Amino acid sequence: MRILLLGAPGAGKGTQCKAVAERYGLEHLSSGDILRQERADGTDLGKKAQQFMDSGELVPDKIIIEMMAHAINEAPKSGFVLDGFPRTVNQAVELDKSLEADGSRIDAVLNLQVDDDIVVKRITGRRSCPACGAIYHIENIRPKVDGICDKCGEKLVQRTDDTEEVVLNRLKHYYEQTAAVVDYYRKNNIVYDIDANPAADEILALIFEKLDSLVNV
Ligand code: AMP
């Protein structure tokens, strides 16, 4: 299975993708996580992406398309779940072209729909583990010990782009550029809308219900 999770920042893509990858034995490919790793490693790519990420701008298509083509190429044949990519129609077109060249395609697009006020609350309260990538929230998904990752004991951090000002800019780019990606895939009849306003476990149940029905067809 090759799946895309689309939706505004804060829709819960990262959290949900991890669970989907685990349940269906897929590789979780997050463009944001790959970029953050490149930055942490101090690579040229990471340096190029830094200024865009910190201000909530999109990293230029050329850089992202190349980076994700490489990640997809390395993914196991069982399939993958894409998180944060494609974010522009151009990225989607290039993704489809490279999959087609390989005789494959995207099987399902889950479109997580969430209200803007919920996005701002979720993102500004989000904390994540720099070591294992686990995601928490200061009110909704609290770790057992304040500020410490349950899974690996590392100190939790707030992403530099998770401030209100940057979130509003990321939302603006979502509506200007990424919302059109959903319409791009709608013409193939593979888009499933999911209400992403409730709590994470409720959203996940909706996602599993949909994907189970597709897997068992
Ligand atoms: P995310 O973790 O998905 O919210 O991504 C964090 C930041 O990385 C975004 O605000 C962008 O600056 C950059 N980024 C991630 N994925 C993409 C993409 N597909 N296209 C352009 N920029 C991206």
py3Dmol code that shows the C-alpha trace and the ligand (Angstrom):
import py3Dmol

protein = """\
ATOM      1  CA  MET A   1       0.000   0.000   0.000  1.00  0.00           C
ATOM      2  CA  ARG A   2       1.125   3.514  -0.808  1.00  0.00           C
ATOM      3  CA  ILE A   3      -0.760   6.042   1.258  1.00  0.00           C
ATOM      4  CA  LEU A   4      -0.712   9.828   1.653  1.00  0.00           C
ATOM      5  CA  LEU A   5      -1.907  11.681   4.708  1.00  0.00           C
ATOM      6  CA  LEU A   6      -2.795  15.259   3.803  1.00  0.00           C
ATOM      7  CA  GLY A   7      -4.078  18.046   6.001  1.00  0.00           C
ATOM      8  CA  ALA A   8      -3.195  21.361   7.592  1.00  0.00           C
ATOM      9  CA  PRO A   9      -0.293  21.582  10.030  1.00  0.00           C
ATOM     10  CA  GLY A  10      -1.587  20.326  13.378  1.00  0.00           C
ATOM     11  CA  ALA A  11      -4.158  18.003  11.778  1.00  0.00           C
ATOM     12  CA  GLY A  12      -2.264  15.153  13.443  1.00  0.00           C
ATOM     13  CA  LYS A  13      -0.448  13.759  10.400  1.00  0.00           C
ATOM     14  CA  GLY A  14       2.726  12.832  12.274  1.00  0.00           C
ATOM     15  CA  THR A  15       0.989  11.050  15.149  1.00  0.00           C
ATOM     16  CA  GLN A  16      -1.438   9.218  12.859  1.00  0.00           C
ATOM     17  CA  CYS A  17       1.190   8.237  10.286  1.00  0.00           C
ATOM     18  CA  LYS A  18       3.309   6.519  12.924  1.00  0.00           C
ATOM     19  CA  ALA A  19       0.325   4.385  13.992  1.00  0.00           C
ATOM     20  CA  VAL A  20      -0.684   3.634  10.391  1.00  0.00           C
ATOM     21  CA  ALA A  21       2.872   2.593   9.489  1.00  0.00           C
ATOM     22  CA  GLU A  22       2.973   0.222  12.455  1.00  0.00           C
ATOM     23  CA  ARG A  23      -0.431  -1.388  11.856  1.00  0.00           C
ATOM     24  CA  TYR A  24       0.017  -2.018   8.138  1.00  0.00           C
ATOM     25  CA  GLY A  25       3.777  -2.687   8.095  1.00  0.00           C
ATOM     26  CA  LEU A  26       4.594   0.419   6.045  1.00  0.00           C
ATOM     27  CA  GLU A  27       7.558   2.787   6.070  1.00  0.00           C
ATOM     28  CA  HIS A  28       6.715   6.191   7.561  1.00  0.00           C
ATOM     29  CA  LEU A  29       8.257   8.845   5.319  1.00  0.00           C
ATOM     30  CA  SER A  30       7.943  12.321   6.813  1.00  0.00           C
ATOM     31  CA  SER A  31       9.467  15.152   4.775  1.00  0.00           C
ATOM     32  CA  GLY A  32       9.552  17.346   7.911  1.00  0.00           C
ATOM     33  CA  ASP A  33      11.374  14.661   9.950  1.00  0.00           C
ATOM     34  CA  ILE A  34      13.877  14.045   7.145  1.00  0.00           C
ATOM     35  CA  LEU A  35      14.569  17.797   6.903  1.00  0.00           C
ATOM     36  CA  ARG A  36      14.992  18.103  10.681  1.00  0.00           C
ATOM     37  CA  GLN A  37      17.448  15.192  10.611  1.00  0.00           C
ATOM     38  CA  GLU A  38      19.411  16.851   7.784  1.00  0.00           C
ATOM     39  CA  ARG A  39      19.570  20.025   9.891  1.00  0.00           C
ATOM     40  CA  ALA A  40      20.695  18.132  12.979  1.00  0.00           C
ATOM     41  CA  ASP A  41      23.410  16.450  10.880  1.00  0.00           C
ATOM     42  CA  GLY A  42      24.489  19.846   9.518  1.00  0.00           C
ATOM     43  CA  THR A  43      24.277  18.749   5.859  1.00  0.00           C
ATOM     44  CA  ASP A  44      24.132  21.180   2.916  1.00  0.00           C
ATOM     45  CA  LEU A  45      20.505  20.239   2.373  1.00  0.00           C
ATOM     46  CA  GLY A  46      19.727  20.947   6.039  1.00  0.00           C
ATOM     47  CA  LYS A  47      21.432  24.337   5.840  1.00  0.00           C
ATOM     48  CA  LYS A  48      19.507  25.252   2.691  1.00  0.00           C
ATOM     49  CA  ALA A  49      16.184  24.291   4.302  1.00  0.00           C
ATOM     50  CA  GLN A  50      16.750  26.023   7.639  1.00  0.00           C
ATOM     51  CA  GLN A  51      15.619  29.565   6.863  1.00  0.00           C
ATOM     52  CA  PHE A  52      12.453  28.389   5.099  1.00  0.00           C
ATOM     53  CA  MET A  53      11.467  26.073   7.926  1.00  0.00           C
ATOM     54  CA  ASP A  54      12.080  28.581  10.710  1.00  0.00           C
ATOM     55  CA  SER A  55       9.778  31.149   9.122  1.00  0.00           C
ATOM     56  CA  GLY A  56       7.074  28.650   8.121  1.00  0.00           C
ATOM     57  CA  GLU A  57       7.803  28.961   4.382  1.00  0.00           C
ATOM     58  CA  LEU A  58       7.838  25.965   2.073  1.00  0.00           C
ATOM     59  CA  VAL A  59      11.263  24.623   1.137  1.00  0.00           C
ATOM     60  CA  PRO A  60      11.673  24.948  -2.685  1.00  0.00           C
ATOM     61  CA  ASP A  61      10.134  22.099  -4.708  1.00  0.00           C
ATOM     62  CA  LYS A  62      13.387  21.081  -6.384  1.00  0.00           C
ATOM     63  CA  ILE A  63      15.081  20.306  -3.052  1.00  0.00           C
ATOM     64  CA  ILE A  64      12.061  18.460  -1.650  1.00  0.00           C
ATOM     65  CA  ILE A  65      11.285  16.417  -4.762  1.00  0.00           C
ATOM     66  CA  GLU A  66      14.862  15.130  -4.995  1.00  0.00           C
ATOM     67  CA  MET A  67      15.020  14.370  -1.278  1.00  0.00           C
ATOM     68  CA  MET A  68      11.718  12.460  -1.265  1.00  0.00           C
ATOM     69  CA  ALA A  69      12.477  10.556  -4.494  1.00  0.00           C
ATOM     70  CA  HIS A  70      15.564   9.248  -2.741  1.00  0.00           C
ATOM     71  CA  ALA A  71      13.607   8.310   0.429  1.00  0.00           C
ATOM     72  CA  ILE A  72      10.889   6.522  -1.586  1.00  0.00           C
ATOM     73  CA  ASN A  73      13.506   4.657  -3.567  1.00  0.00           C
ATOM     74  CA  GLU A  74      15.037   3.332  -0.350  1.00  0.00           C
ATOM     75  CA  ALA A  75      11.664   2.332   1.156  1.00  0.00           C
ATOM     76  CA  PRO A  76      10.792  -1.390   1.359  1.00  0.00           C
ATOM     77  CA  LYS A  77       8.526  -2.846  -1.333  1.00  0.00           C
ATOM     78  CA  SER A  78       5.718  -3.425   1.211  1.00  0.00           C
ATOM     79  CA  GLY A  79       4.923   0.271   0.779  1.00  0.00           C
ATOM     80  CA  PHE A  80       4.938   3.571   2.627  1.00  0.00           C
ATOM     81  CA  VAL A  81       2.837   6.250   4.213  1.00  0.00           C
ATOM     82  CA  LEU A  82       3.805   9.771   3.199  1.00  0.00           C
ATOM     83  CA  ASP A  83       3.560  12.553   5.763  1.00  0.00           C
ATOM     84  CA  GLY A  84       4.017  16.212   4.760  1.00  0.00           C
ATOM     85  CA  PHE A  85       4.734  15.438   1.108  1.00  0.00           C
ATOM     86  CA  PRO A  86       3.516  16.393  -1.486  1.00  0.00           C
ATOM     87  CA  ARG A  87       2.655  19.925  -0.366  1.00  0.00           C
ATOM     88  CA  THR A  88       2.325  21.546  -3.803  1.00  0.00           C
ATOM     89  CA  VAL A  89       0.630  20.332  -6.985  1.00  0.00           C
ATOM     90  CA  ASN A  90       4.025  20.363  -8.688  1.00  0.00           C
ATOM     91  CA  GLN A  91       5.390  17.991  -6.020  1.00  0.00           C
ATOM     92  CA  ALA A  92       2.342  15.723  -6.525  1.00  0.00           C
ATOM     93  CA  VAL A  93       2.816  15.647 -10.301  1.00  0.00           C
ATOM     94  CA  GLU A  94       6.513  14.763  -9.919  1.00  0.00           C
ATOM     95  CA  LEU A  95       5.710  12.100  -7.321  1.00  0.00           C
ATOM     96  CA  ASP A  96       3.148  10.485  -9.638  1.00  0.00           C
ATOM     97  CA  LYS A  97       5.603  10.556 -12.530  1.00  0.00           C
ATOM     98  CA  SER A  98       8.320   8.798 -10.575  1.00  0.00           C
ATOM     99  CA  LEU A  99       5.884   6.189  -9.193  1.00  0.00           C
ATOM    100  CA  GLU A 100       4.505   5.566 -12.679  1.00  0.00           C
ATOM    101  CA  ALA A 101       8.008   5.006 -13.997  1.00  0.00           C
ATOM    102  CA  ASP A 102       8.246   2.259 -11.359  1.00  0.00           C
ATOM    103  CA  GLY A 103       4.869   0.764 -12.323  1.00  0.00           C
ATOM    104  CA  SER A 104       3.216   1.891  -9.083  1.00  0.00           C
ATOM    105  CA  ARG A 105       0.879   4.623  -7.824  1.00  0.00           C
ATOM    106  CA  ILE A 106      -0.701   6.170  -4.730  1.00  0.00           C
ATOM    107  CA  ASP A 107      -3.508   3.869  -3.520  1.00  0.00           C
ATOM    108  CA  ALA A 108      -5.265   6.120  -1.004  1.00  0.00           C
ATOM    109  CA  VAL A 109      -5.181   9.720   0.195  1.00  0.00           C
ATOM    110  CA  LEU A 110      -6.503  10.446   3.669  1.00  0.00           C
ATOM    111  CA  ASN A 111      -7.489  14.092   3.948  1.00  0.00           C
ATOM    112  CA  LEU A 112      -7.464  15.163   7.602  1.00  0.00           C
ATOM    113  CA  GLN A 113      -9.862  18.090   8.032  1.00  0.00           C
ATOM    114  CA  VAL A 114      -9.389  20.322  11.065  1.00  0.00           C
ATOM    115  CA  ASP A 115     -10.556  23.794  12.175  1.00  0.00           C
ATOM    116  CA  ASP A 116      -7.973  26.607  12.341  1.00  0.00           C
ATOM    117  CA  ASP A 117      -8.493  27.401  16.059  1.00  0.00           C
ATOM    118  CA  ILE A 118      -7.817  23.752  16.930  1.00  0.00           C
ATOM    119  CA  VAL A 119      -4.678  23.831  14.770  1.00  0.00           C
ATOM    120  CA  VAL A 120      -3.242  26.779  16.712  1.00  0.00           C
ATOM    121  CA  LYS A 121      -3.977  25.158  20.110  1.00  0.00           C
ATOM    122  CA  ARG A 122      -2.534  21.819  19.059  1.00  0.00           C
ATOM    123  CA  ILE A 123       0.640  23.212  17.544  1.00  0.00           C
ATOM    124  CA  THR A 124       1.567  25.754  20.193  1.00  0.00           C
ATOM    125  CA  GLY A 125       1.103  23.060  22.888  1.00  0.00           C
ATOM    126  CA  ARG A 126       3.008  20.382  20.975  1.00  0.00           C
ATOM    127  CA  ARG A 127       6.230  18.990  22.411  1.00  0.00           C
ATOM    128  CA  SER A 128       8.361  16.359  20.742  1.00  0.00           C
ATOM    129  CA  CYS A 129      11.252  14.081  21.532  1.00  0.00           C
ATOM    130  CA  PRO A 130      14.400  15.032  19.596  1.00  0.00           C
ATOM    131  CA  ALA A 131      15.753  11.488  20.008  1.00  0.00           C
ATOM    132  CA  CYS A 132      12.888   9.141  19.033  1.00  0.00           C
ATOM    133  CA  GLY A 133      10.389  11.545  17.433  1.00  0.00           C
ATOM    134  CA  ALA A 134       7.517  10.766  19.855  1.00  0.00           C
ATOM    135  CA  ILE A 135       4.927  13.556  19.964  1.00  0.00           C
ATOM    136  CA  TYR A 136       3.188  14.952  23.081  1.00  0.00           C
ATOM    137  CA  HIS A 137       0.903  17.860  23.989  1.00  0.00           C
ATOM    138  CA  ILE A 138       1.036  19.929  27.176  1.00  0.00           C
ATOM    139  CA  GLU A 139      -2.700  19.330  27.797  1.00  0.00           C
ATOM    140  CA  ASN A 140      -3.913  16.430  25.673  1.00  0.00           C
ATOM    141  CA  ILE A 141      -1.047  13.938  25.425  1.00  0.00           C
ATOM    142  CA  ARG A 142       1.019  14.461  28.558  1.00  0.00           C
ATOM    143  CA  PRO A 143       4.109  12.375  29.242  1.00  0.00           C
ATOM    144  CA  LYS A 144       4.187  10.470  32.565  1.00  0.00           C
ATOM    145  CA  VAL A 145       6.921  12.799  33.842  1.00  0.00           C
ATOM    146  CA  ASP A 146       6.624  16.463  32.813  1.00  0.00           C
ATOM    147  CA  GLY A 147       9.002  17.360  29.970  1.00  0.00           C
ATOM    148  CA  ILE A 148      10.479  13.842  29.627  1.00  0.00           C
ATOM    149  CA  CYS A 149       9.846  11.326  26.825  1.00  0.00           C
ATOM    150  CA  ASP A 150       8.018   8.177  28.074  1.00  0.00           C
ATOM    151  CA  LYS A 151       9.719   6.045  25.438  1.00  0.00           C
ATOM    152  CA  CYS A 152      13.386   6.987  25.727  1.00  0.00           C
ATOM    153  CA  GLY A 153      13.788   9.364  28.695  1.00  0.00           C
ATOM    154  CA  GLU A 154      15.051  12.269  26.553  1.00  0.00           C
ATOM    155  CA  LYS A 155      14.112  15.872  27.413  1.00  0.00           C
ATOM    156  CA  LEU A 156      11.167  17.039  25.278  1.00  0.00           C
ATOM    157  CA  VAL A 157      11.496  20.160  23.121  1.00  0.00           C
ATOM    158  CA  GLN A 158       9.205  22.605  21.357  1.00  0.00           C
ATOM    159  CA  ARG A 159       9.915  22.844  17.632  1.00  0.00           C
ATOM    160  CA  THR A 160      11.228  26.284  16.675  1.00  0.00           C
ATOM    161  CA  ASP A 161       8.432  26.571  14.083  1.00  0.00           C
ATOM    162  CA  ASP A 162       5.651  25.703  16.541  1.00  0.00           C
ATOM    163  CA  THR A 163       5.055  29.295  17.688  1.00  0.00           C
ATOM    164  CA  GLU A 164       1.744  31.049  16.964  1.00  0.00           C
ATOM    165  CA  GLU A 165       3.278  33.502  14.462  1.00  0.00           C
ATOM    166  CA  VAL A 166       4.941  30.752  12.428  1.00  0.00           C
ATOM    167  CA  VAL A 167       1.865  28.509  12.647  1.00  0.00           C
ATOM    168  CA  LEU A 168      -0.277  31.219  11.056  1.00  0.00           C
ATOM    169  CA  ASN A 169       2.205  31.483   8.193  1.00  0.00           C
ATOM    170  CA  ARG A 170       2.222  27.694   7.770  1.00  0.00           C
ATOM    171  CA  LEU A 171      -1.591  27.717   7.664  1.00  0.00           C
ATOM    172  CA  LYS A 172      -1.530  30.441   5.017  1.00  0.00           C
ATOM    173  CA  HIS A 173       0.759  28.302   2.834  1.00  0.00           C
ATOM    174  CA  TYR A 174      -1.468  25.315   3.454  1.00  0.00           C
ATOM    175  CA  TYR A 175      -4.524  27.137   2.065  1.00  0.00           C
ATOM    176  CA  GLU A 176      -2.591  28.783  -0.784  1.00  0.00           C
ATOM    177  CA  GLN A 177      -0.664  25.743  -1.984  1.00  0.00           C
ATOM    178  CA  THR A 178      -1.403  22.443  -0.256  1.00  0.00           C
ATOM    179  CA  ALA A 179      -5.214  22.459  -0.286  1.00  0.00           C
ATOM    180  CA  ALA A 180      -4.991  22.183  -4.102  1.00  0.00           C
ATOM    181  CA  VAL A 181      -3.110  18.884  -3.735  1.00  0.00           C
ATOM    182  CA  VAL A 182      -6.287  17.332  -2.292  1.00  0.00           C
ATOM    183  CA  ASP A 183      -8.252  18.428  -5.382  1.00  0.00           C
ATOM    184  CA  TYR A 184      -5.482  17.088  -7.612  1.00  0.00           C
ATOM    185  CA  TYR A 185      -6.003  13.591  -6.138  1.00  0.00           C
ATOM    186  CA  ARG A 186      -9.814  13.857  -5.986  1.00  0.00           C
ATOM    187  CA  LYS A 187     -10.050  13.302  -9.721  1.00  0.00           C
ATOM    188  CA  ASN A 188      -8.642   9.769  -9.242  1.00  0.00           C
ATOM    189  CA  ASN A 189     -11.372   8.997  -6.654  1.00  0.00           C
ATOM    190  CA  ILE A 190      -8.827   7.984  -4.048  1.00  0.00           C
ATOM    191  CA  VAL A 191      -9.400  10.772  -1.482  1.00  0.00           C
ATOM    192  CA  TYR A 192     -11.116   9.923   1.828  1.00  0.00           C
ATOM    193  CA  ASP A 193     -12.055  12.849   4.085  1.00  0.00           C
ATOM    194  CA  ILE A 194     -11.472  12.285   7.792  1.00  0.00           C
ATOM    195  CA  ASP A 195     -12.754  14.569  10.580  1.00  0.00           C
ATOM    196  CA  ALA A 196      -9.525  15.484  12.407  1.00  0.00           C
ATOM    197  CA  ASN A 197     -11.111  17.736  15.076  1.00  0.00           C
ATOM    198  CA  PRO A 198     -11.610  15.060  17.762  1.00  0.00           C
ATOM    199  CA  ALA A 199      -8.939  13.542  20.011  1.00  0.00           C
ATOM    200  CA  ALA A 200      -6.073  11.598  18.417  1.00  0.00           C
ATOM    201  CA  ASP A 201      -7.434   8.119  19.275  1.00  0.00           C
ATOM    202  CA  GLU A 202     -10.821   8.917  17.719  1.00  0.00           C
ATOM    203  CA  ILE A 203      -9.169  10.142  14.509  1.00  0.00           C
ATOM    204  CA  LEU A 204      -7.058   7.009  14.423  1.00  0.00           C
ATOM    205  CA  ALA A 205     -10.143   4.788  14.743  1.00  0.00           C
ATOM    206  CA  LEU A 206     -11.680   6.544  11.717  1.00  0.00           C
ATOM    207  CA  ILE A 207      -8.454   6.087   9.738  1.00  0.00           C
ATOM    208  CA  PHE A 208      -8.145   2.386  10.608  1.00  0.00           C
ATOM    209  CA  GLU A 209     -11.796   1.804   9.707  1.00  0.00           C
ATOM    210  CA  LYS A 210     -11.224   3.317   6.268  1.00  0.00           C
ATOM    211  CA  LEU A 211      -7.905   1.607   5.582  1.00  0.00           C
ATOM    212  CA  ASP A 212      -9.147  -1.781   6.844  1.00  0.00           C
ATOM    213  CA  SER A 213     -12.029  -1.558   4.378  1.00  0.00           C
ATOM    214  CA  LEU A 214      -9.590  -0.824   1.550  1.00  0.00           C
ATOM    215  CA  VAL A 215      -7.159  -3.589   2.486  1.00  0.00           C
ATOM    216  CA  ASN A 216      -9.972  -6.159   2.758  1.00  0.00           C
ATOM    217  CA  VAL A 217     -11.607  -5.369  -0.588  1.00  0.00           C
TER     218      VAL A 217
END
"""
ligand_1 = """\
23
AMP
P 6.255 19.445 8.966
O 7.042 18.734 9.995
O 5.636 18.522 7.950
O 5.251 20.406 9.549
O 7.313 20.346 8.121
C 8.071 21.346 8.755
C 8.588 22.325 7.719
O 9.430 21.648 6.777
C 7.512 23.003 6.877
O 6.935 24.136 7.519
C 8.324 23.384 5.630
O 9.154 24.501 5.880
C 9.252 22.175 5.461
N 8.631 21.125 4.620
C 8.275 19.867 4.998
N 7.757 19.191 3.966
C 7.756 20.028 2.912
C 7.311 19.911 1.556
N 6.743 18.792 1.099
N 7.485 20.997 0.745
C 8.055 22.128 1.187
N 8.470 22.313 2.454
C 8.332 21.278 3.311
"""
view = py3Dmol.view(width=600, height=400)
view.addModel(protein, "pdb")
view.setStyle({"model": 0}, {"cartoon": {"style": "trace"}})
view.addModel(ligand_1, "xyz")
view.setStyle({"model": 1}, {"stick": {}})
view.zoomTo()
view.show()
